[in-house]
Every structure is written in structure tokens, then in C-alpha cells.
């Protein structure tokens, strides 16, 4: 089943023409629990990983509630997102590739105590024998290991929320308030950037933005992927929950029809936060950076 985000309930660009230059697109993945194969795009599913290539592992220090966790061997990374170019043709894949794979170590790292993502771009046609995807280690953080999900990629238009320039935010503040008072629609919650797991667009921040710079060339990196805890929350669902997931059998709609929609991937990153993956598209090897925040 495809997924369709409802049209915005108001004409955003007519009301706020200042936002037009900041308009961008993202690809919402809409993960829903299922049994994807390694030859399908997925969240938390098996990967099309070459048998001739060692499975990536993490041998760094791991923490839980500021206490170090020791492992006798390196920890296998867990699949987060696999995406074939055919399912997101608008995404800027590197030349010669048609497959994006994102994995992370399911334990906490560094001062932020968050999983650390890594990125592979591949040509799926060059992969011969395929390795089995290993299970997560028994003591992996359950909230950091996604349930296997099929995905329903959808292109949507976004406008900046947390990324609004300060001067524009100030200039539009009264008009945002007036709109909410008149219609009940909050620009930041209902009309700006899409929640959930997505590629491109604006990161789904829960705190102030942090855009890393490329360690090679110094340019600000591009947003590649947001891995969020929820598809939407108790308020944003009103405009961002797909049409196909709305329960109208009793004349009302809402996200509590089942966690299989709002929390399909089974992730909880801190206090309903997200991990944001960035890349530098100016450098040939496309260096990667990441950030984490939560409520």
C-alpha cells in the first residue's frame, strides 16, 4: 500500500511568500512492520551485503547511563535504513550507485550517549553472493534496534521550522500566531517540516539545529537522513499522518489507533529524539557526520 500525506490545510506559500525560496523536498519512508527481503528497501530489514565483505562491527567503548559496558568481541552493527534508488529517484545518489545502506552500533557513544551511524553507497548490480544479516547482540539497547519494516517512500514539500533564519522568524511571528488563532494550525507543528524517518529536506530537530561542517573541505554538510523515534506525535499527526492510516470507522481520527503506525519501527532515541545523518556532496568520498538530540 502506498502512503499519501494529506495536502496542507492552508495555502502556505500564499500566506507566507517569504518561505518560497526556502522550500525543499524530503522523502518520507513511512516504515510499517513487515518482512522485507534483502532486495527491498526497508527500515531494520536484512541488507544486500556482499558475502565477500566483512560485516561492519564496533569495538569502541559503549555506555549505558554513563556506565561502561564491556564486550568480549566487537559488536556487529545493526541495519537502520536500506534504500534502492528506484524507490527514491529524486535523491542525489553518487554516480554509479543505486543502493544506500545506513547502519549503527546499538549502544551509546560519546558525550551524547547515542548510536553512531555509518553509511555505504553501493552498486547493487555488482553484488554477487549475499551475506546473512546478523542478529543484534543479546544486550543491545532494544530501543536502538528497529523492528523489520517495509517502507512506502513519498516525496513531500517542506519549509523550515527550527531552521528558519532568525530575522525571518521574527518577521513572521505575528502572522504565525494569527494563523493559529484563526485556524488552529500551528506553522511549526502542522505546516513546516515533516516528522518521522525521512531522507533529505530539513532535519527533524527537537532542539536547536546543529549542522556539522565537512572535516575535509570545511563546507556545511547536507542533510541525508533523519532517524526519528516516531512517525508523528500527539499533535503533528493531524496534518502528517498518511491518509491510509487514519481510522474513520467511528467518525474521528487519531494516532492512538495502534502503535503499528506511530511507532512502527519500535525505536526510542533518548526522550523521543532523533539521530541526524549528514554528508558532504562536494567531496568525492562524501564524508559523513551526525548529530543527536531529544526532548
DRENMI-467089 format. One line per 4 residues: number of its first residue (from 1); their letters; for each residue x, y, z of C-alpha. Coordinates in nm, 4 decimals, decimal comma. Layout:
N
NUM> A> X/Y/Z ~ ...
This chain:
295
1> XXXX> 0,0000/0,0000/0,0000 ~ 0,1266/0,3471/-0,0836 ~ 0,1116/0,6274/0,1702 ~ -0,0074/0,9812/0,0992
5> XXXX> 0,0444/1,2739/0,3329 ~ -0,2683/1,4946/0,3196 ~ -0,2361/1,8298/0,1420 ~ -0,1575/2,1196/0,3730
9> XXXX> -0,4859/2,2529/0,5128 ~ -0,3917/2,6105/0,4197 ~ -0,2037/2,7663/0,1261 ~ 0,1331/2,8093/0,2967
13> XXXX> 0,3073/2,9907/0,0124 ~ 0,0192/3,2312/-0,0428 ~ 0,0077/3,3179/0,3253 ~ 0,3868/3,3325/0,3649
17> XXXX> 0,5513/3,4026/0,0263 ~ 0,8774/3,4694/0,2111 ~ 0,9083/3,0919/0,2562 ~ 0,9151/3,0111/-0,1159
21> XXXX> 1,2960/3,0436/-0,1512 ~ 1,3368/2,8056/0,1455 ~ 1,1058/2,5360/0,0085 ~ 1,2655/2,1929/-0,0295
25> XXXX> 1,1655/1,8291/-0,0654 ~ 1,2131/1,5253/0,1528 ~ 1,1314/1,1568/0,1060 ~ 0,9247/1,0225/0,3930
29> XXXX> 0,9848/0,6474/0,4320 ~ 0,6672/0,5595/0,6279 ~ 0,8031/0,2338/0,7771 ~ 0,5422/-0,0277/0,8646
33> XXXX> 0,6223/-0,3634/1,0228 ~ 0,6620/-0,6450/0,7770 ~ 0,9039/-0,8971/0,6326 ~ 1,1242/-0,7141/0,3827
37> XXXX> 1,3884/-0,9096/0,1930 ~ 1,7457/-0,8023/0,1342 ~ 1,6471/-0,6965/-0,2180 ~ 1,3900/-0,4449/-0,0977
41> XXXX> 1,4128/-0,1033/0,0623 ~ 1,3480/-0,1270/0,4340 ~ 1,3949/0,0070/0,7837 ~ 1,5553/-0,2514/1,0116
45> XXXX> 1,5424/-0,5205/0,7447 ~ 1,8117/-0,7530/0,6080 ~ 2,0750/-0,5889/0,3900 ~ 2,2034/-0,6736/0,0451
49> XXXX> 2,5520/-0,7149/0,1874 ~ 2,8319/-0,8779/-0,0148 ~ 2,9406/-1,2132/0,1279 ~ 3,2988/-1,1259/0,0353
53> XXXX> 3,2920/-0,8164/0,2570 ~ 3,3210/-0,8443/0,6378 ~ 3,0156/-0,7311/0,8300 ~ 3,0974/-0,3978/0,9995
57> XXXX> 3,1500/-0,4002/1,3749 ~ 3,2143/-0,1530/1,6558 ~ 3,4991/-0,2056/1,9024 ~ 3,4698/0,1327/2,0757
61> XXXX> 3,3622/0,1954/2,4337 ~ 2,9892/0,1515/2,4973 ~ 2,7858/0,3105/2,7718 ~ 2,4527/0,2829/2,9473
65> XXXX> 2,3512/0,5559/3,1917 ~ 2,7143/0,6731/3,1969 ~ 2,8353/0,3243/3,2931 ~ 3,0737/0,1495/3,0553
69> XXXX> 2,9569/-0,1784/2,9023 ~ 3,2324/-0,4242/2,8180 ~ 3,2117/-0,6782/2,5361 ~ 3,4470/-0,9669/2,4690
73> XXXX> 3,4288/-0,9064/2,0932 ~ 3,3454/-0,6256/1,8547 ~ 2,9715/-0,5594/1,8269 ~ 2,8044/-0,6133/1,4861
77> XXXX> 2,6306/-0,3026/1,3573 ~ 2,2550/-0,3237/1,3046 ~ 2,0702/-0,2240/0,9854 ~ 1,8798/0,1017/1,0078
81> XXXX> 1,7851/0,2002/0,6515 ~ 1,8319/0,0343/0,3150 ~ 1,7069/0,2302/0,0155 ~ 1,7219/0,1474/-0,3539
85> XXXX> 1,7387/0,4362/-0,5956 ~ 1,4304/0,3070/-0,7772 ~ 1,2266/0,3873/-0,4643 ~ 1,3574/0,7426/-0,4263
89> XXXX> 1,4697/0,8638/-0,7707 ~ 1,4761/1,2259/-0,6526 ~ 1,7569/1,1551/-0,4045 ~ 2,1103/1,2522/-0,5179
93> XXXX> 2,2810/0,9123/-0,5256 ~ 2,6522/0,9203/-0,6116 ~ 2,7320/0,8321/-0,9716 ~ 2,7471/0,4583/-1,0284
97> XXXX> 2,5417/0,3686/-0,7203 ~ 2,1802/0,2685/-0,6703 ~ 2,1788/0,1497/-0,3101 ~ 2,2086/0,3368/0,0204
101> XXXX> 2,2760/0,1429/0,3410 ~ 2,2865/0,3011/0,6869 ~ 2,3830/0,1008/0,9956 ~ 2,4722/0,1895/1,3502
105> XXXX> 2,6064/0,0456/1,6693 ~ 2,3065/-0,0027/1,9009 ~ 2,4926/0,1178/2,2097 ~ 2,5538/0,4686/2,3395
109> XXXX> 2,8663/0,6535/2,2333 ~ 3,0368/0,9760/2,3274 ~ 2,9079/1,2628/2,5363 ~ 2,5629/1,2470/2,3783
113> XXXX> 2,5201/0,8746/2,4589 ~ 2,3711/0,7968/2,1181 ~ 2,4155/0,5333/1,8463 ~ 2,6847/0,6093/1,5893
117> XXXX> 2,5727/0,5709/1,2262 ~ 2,7807/0,4717/0,9244 ~ 2,6869/0,4980/0,5559 ~ 2,7555/0,2835/0,2482
121> XXXX> 2,6676/0,3636/-0,1136 ~ 2,6719/0,0633/-0,3479 ~ 2,6011/-0,0568/-0,6988 ~ 2,3589/-0,3404/-0,6295
125> XXXX> 2,4307/-0,4953/-0,9693 ~ 2,7907/-0,5645/-0,8667 ~ 2,6955/-0,7639/-0,5561 ~ 2,7300/-1,1366/-0,6066
129> XXXX> 2,6760/-1,3749/-0,3171 ~ 2,4902/-1,2115/-0,0283 ~ 2,5831/-1,2457/0,3386 ~ 2,3266/-1,3229/0,6062
133> XXXX> 2,2397/-1,0217/0,8182 ~ 2,3479/-1,0984/1,1778 ~ 2,1092/-1,0564/1,4674 ~ 2,1749/-0,7806/1,7187
137> XXXX> 2,3797/-0,8884/2,0203 ~ 2,1600/-1,0012/2,3126 ~ 2,2348/-0,6993/2,5311 ~ 2,1830/-0,4403/2,2543
141> XXXX> 1,9701/-0,1424/2,3531 ~ 1,6250/-0,2592/2,2492 ~ 1,5149/0,0969/2,1755 ~ 1,8050/0,1384/1,9310
145> XXXX> 1,7274/-0,1726/1,7212 ~ 1,4461/-0,1153/1,4720 ~ 1,1826/-0,3760/1,4006 ~ 1,1910/-0,5031/1,0402
149> XXXX> 0,9732/-0,2696/0,8367 ~ 0,8724/-0,2353/0,4755 ~ 0,8748/0,1247/0,3558 ~ 0,6442/0,3404/0,1453
153> XXXX> 0,8605/0,6279/0,0162 ~ 0,6763/0,9524/-0,0532 ~ 0,8066/1,2890/-0,1714 ~ 0,6728/1,5840/0,0268
157> XXXX> 0,7353/1,9573/0,0284 ~ 0,8904/2,1081/0,3403 ~ 0,9533/2,4525/0,4837 ~ 1,1966/2,5300/0,7666
161> XXXX> 1,0846/2,5206/1,1278 ~ 1,3844/2,5229/1,3618 ~ 1,5958/2,6213/1,0609 ~ 1,4071/2,9436/0,9937
165> XXXX> 1,6575/3,2327/0,9857 ~ 1,6211/3,4425/1,2998 ~ 1,5253/3,7602/1,1147 ~ 1,2560/3,5816/0,9140
169> XXXX> 1,1270/3,4050/1,2242 ~ 1,0844/3,7424/1,3935 ~ 0,9203/3,8949/1,0864 ~ 0,6659/3,6127/1,0552
173> XXXX> 0,5971/3,5502/1,4251 ~ 0,2818/3,7625/1,4480 ~ 0,1393/3,6147/1,1279 ~ 0,2096/3,2618/1,2506
177> XXXX> 0,0261/3,3422/1,5739 ~ -0,2645/3,4981/1,3859 ~ -0,2963/3,1901/1,1658 ~ -0,3008/2,9585/1,4664
181> XXXX> -0,5570/3,1704/1,6476 ~ -0,7822/3,1812/1,3401 ~ -0,7493/2,8216/1,2196 ~ -0,5877/2,6099/1,4917
185> XXXX> -0,2975/2,5237/1,2611 ~ 0,0494/2,5767/1,4029 ~ 0,3083/2,6601/1,1382 ~ 0,5884/2,4817/1,3233
189> XXXX> 0,3888/2,1724/1,4181 ~ 0,1493/2,1256/1,1275 ~ 0,2816/2,3060/0,8204 ~ 0,6611/2,3212/0,8095
193> XXXX> 0,8935/2,0171/0,8093 ~ 0,7829/1,6531/0,8048 ~ 0,8282/1,4332/1,1141 ~ 0,9361/1,0696/1,1082
197> XXXX> 1,2123/0,8792/0,9314 ~ 1,2982/1,0644/0,6118 ~ 1,5706/1,1467/0,3619 ~ 1,6633/1,4990/0,2622
201> XXXX> 1,4589/1,8041/0,3498 ~ 1,5139/1,9693/0,6858 ~ 1,6325/1,7623/0,9841 ~ 1,3533/1,6809/1,2283
205> XXXX> 1,5196/1,8641/1,5166 ~ 1,3785/1,8579/1,8681 ~ 1,6321/2,1172/1,9868 ~ 1,8358/2,3955/1,8266
209> XXXX> 1,9855/2,2996/1,4893 ~ 2,3420/2,1781/1,4619 ~ 2,4761/2,1424/1,1082 ~ 2,8248/1,9854/1,1058
213> XXXX> 3,0988/2,1082/0,8743 ~ 3,2886/1,8734/0,6485 ~ 3,6228/1,7789/0,8073 ~ 3,7825/1,7723/0,4612
217> XXXX> 3,6672/2,0899/0,2854 ~ 3,5062/2,2851/0,5700 ~ 3,1714/2,3359/0,3938 ~ 2,8473/2,2842/0,5800
221> XXXX> 2,7229/1,9299/0,5246 ~ 2,3900/1,8368/0,3627 ~ 2,1133/1,6575/0,5488 ~ 2,0962/1,2957/0,4330
225> XXXX> 1,8713/1,1179/0,6831 ~ 1,6635/1,1746/0,9945 ~ 1,6004/0,8651/1,2061 ~ 1,3198/0,9691/1,4376
229> XXXX> 1,1548/0,7891/1,7255 ~ 0,8009/0,8422/1,5922 ~ 0,6162/0,8785/1,2622 ~ 0,4337/1,1728/1,4217
233> XXXX> 0,3383/1,2837/1,7703 ~ 0,0148/1,3570/1,9529 ~ -0,0311/1,6888/1,7735 ~ 0,1562/1,6753/1,4433
237> XXXX> -0,0394/1,3680/1,3286 ~ -0,3271/1,5993/1,2369 ~ -0,1513/1,7037/0,9160 ~ 0,1293/1,4484/0,8793
241> XXXX> -0,0395/1,1118/0,9392 ~ -0,0956/0,9490/0,5968 ~ -0,4485/0,9275/0,4661 ~ -0,4299/0,5477/0,4518
245> XXXX> -0,3535/0,5242/0,8252 ~ -0,6442/0,7322/0,9504 ~ -0,9164/0,5453/1,1359 ~ -1,2528/0,6874/1,0330
249> XXXX> -1,4734/0,3977/1,1410 ~ -1,6141/0,5919/1,4354 ~ -1,6095/0,9342/1,2734 ~ -1,2856/1,0514/1,4237
253> XXXX> -0,9175/1,0256/1,3529 ~ -0,6167/0,9913/1,5739 ~ -0,2773/0,8331/1,6222 ~ -0,3834/0,6001/1,9018
257> XXXX> -0,5452/0,3540/1,6605 ~ -0,2279/0,1478/1,7016 ~ 0,1412/0,1808/1,7701 ~ 0,1995/-0,0120/1,4472
261> XXXX> 0,1540/0,3260/1,2768 ~ 0,3068/0,5873/1,5039 ~ 0,5835/0,3678/1,6469 ~ 0,6211/0,1133/1,3680
265> XXXX> 0,9985/0,0877/1,3860 ~ 0,9974/0,0379/1,7631 ~ 1,2671/0,2995/1,8191 ~ 1,3020/0,5358/2,1141
269> XXXX> 1,6066/0,7602/2,0889 ~ 1,6512/0,9323/2,4219 ~ 1,3288/1,1148/2,5056 ~ 1,1550/1,0780/2,1673
273> XXXX> 1,4526/1,2301/1,9861 ~ 1,6317/1,1623/1,6617 ~ 1,9663/1,0895/1,5010 ~ 2,0547/1,3100/1,2034
277> XXXX> 2,2988/1,1925/0,9383 ~ 2,4792/1,4420/0,7162 ~ 2,7131/1,4147/0,4190 ~ 2,9386/1,6394/0,2135
281> XXXX> 2,8425/1,6154/-0,1530 ~ 3,1305/1,8402/-0,2564 ~ 3,3984/1,5864/-0,1644 ~ 3,4393/1,2751/-0,3837
285> XXXX> 3,4287/1,0337/-0,0891 ~ 3,1196/1,2045/0,0591 ~ 3,2331/1,2273/0,4239 ~ 2,9598/1,1678/0,6818
289> XXXX> 2,8725/1,3432/1,0070 ~ 2,5887/1,3009/1,2537 ~ 2,4095/1,4645/1,5451 ~ 2,1616/1,3569/1,8108
293> XXX> 1,9056/1,5454/2,0151 ~ 1,5941/1,4712/2,2174 ~ 1,3360/1,6466/2,4317
